[in-house]
């Protein structure tokens, strides 16, 4: 019998501690082929995400992956982060949290678990996309492309 890693349990505990204290939980992760994040938001192969309940929807923190919905530039996206790729979780306000070594695994089982979670998250997103949701700032990094001009015209 193999022992389950303590990492997912520590991630959930620190996330819950941040929420209970009124802090904003941030998660830093390595981006690779098993990670699903919006294109253009990763920097140097890493991404930092706001995991507060106000910034995420339908968050699931399983032992193999973390999945949730978030808005980037006003568009809803489904994100999947393998727990093995998480390198830190911390409170934005004071930096308290925990850092981890990335456990990048090449196993087929972990890739299957991520794919299964991705499909479920996409189905959840399709079911709730019609619900009105307020604009959420998920990533403190600027947009990769410059904003477009308004499509509205001033009429006098």
N, C-alpha and C positions, 0 to 999 in steps of 0.2 A: 504494500500500500504506500503510495507516494504522499508526501506532505504538501498541502496547498500553501502557496506563498502568503506571507503576512501582508504583502504590499497592498492588495485591494482592500483589506480590512483597515489598514492605516489610512489609506486615501479617504475612505468613507468616514472614518473617525475625525480626521482633520477637517474635512468638508463640513461635517455636522458641528464641530466646535466653532468654526468660522461663522456659521449661520447663527448659532446660539449666542455668540458674542456680538452680533451685529456687524461683523466684518464681511468683506467681499472676498470669497475664495477664488484664487487664480490658480490655474493649472498650466504647467509648462510641459511640452511633449516633443519628442523627436518625430518628424514627419517622414514616413517612408511609404512603400507601396501598400501597406496594410492600414494606413491611416487615411480617413476620409475627412478632408477639410476643404473649404472653398479655395479654388486656385488663386494665387497671388497674395495670400495672407501669411504664408510661412516665410520666415527670414532665416537664412543660413541653416536650412533643414530643421528648424524648430518653430513652434508656435506657442503663444501664450494666450489662454482663453479665460474669460470671466465665467465662472460657474455658479454665479448667484441665481437664486430662483427667479429674480426679475429679468435676468438675461437669457435664461434657458427654458425650454419646455420639454416635457416628457423625458426627463433625465433618468437614465438607468445606469447604476454603477454596479456592474456584475464583476465576477472574479476575473474574467478574461478581457473585458472591454468596457469603456464608458461611452454611452451614446446619448445624444440629446439633439434638440432642434434649437437653432439660434438664427438671428438676423445679422447679416453682413451687408452694409450699404442698402438697407431696406428690403433685401430679398431673403426669404427664409431658406435655410440650408439644414440638411441633416448631417451631423458630424458623428464619426466613430473613431475613438482613440483606443488602441489596444493598451491595456494596463502595463504591458511590458515596455511600452514606449514613453510612459510618464517619467519625467525627470524631476519634477517638483510640484508640490501643492503648498500654497501659502496664503496668508491674509495680505491683501493689498495695503491695508492701512498701516501695518507695523512689520511686515515681512516675516512674521512667525509662521513656521510650518515645517516641512520636511523635504529634503532632497533625496533622490534615488539615483542609482546607476541604471541606465537603460538596459533592459534585458532583451535585446532584439533577438527574437527567436525565428528560426526558419522552418518551424514545424508546420506540417500540413493541418494538424488539428486546430492550432491557433488561428490560422488563416480561415478555416471553415467556420469557426466560432465568430470571427469578425464579419464574414460575409452573411451569416445567418442574422446577426444583430443588425447589420446594415439593411437587409431586406425588411426586417420588422420595423426599424426606425422610419424607413421610407413609406411603409404602409401607414404608420401612425401619422406621419407628416401630411400625407394625402387626405387623411380623414379629418384633420383639424385645420387645414389650410384655409378653409372658408370662414373660420372663426376670426373675428376682428381681434388683432393683437397690436399692442402699442409698439412703437419703434424701440428696439433694444440695442444698446451698444455692447457688443460682445468682445471686441478686440480693440485694445487701445492704440493699435498701429494704424497709420493712415492708409487710405485706399491705394491700390496699386495703379489705378488709372485716374487721370484728372476728371473731376465732375463735369458732366455735360451741362449746357445752358438749359434754361427752362423752356418748355414747349408752350408756355402761356404767353399771350400777347397783351400789351396794355392798350385798352380801348378808351378813348376820351369822348 
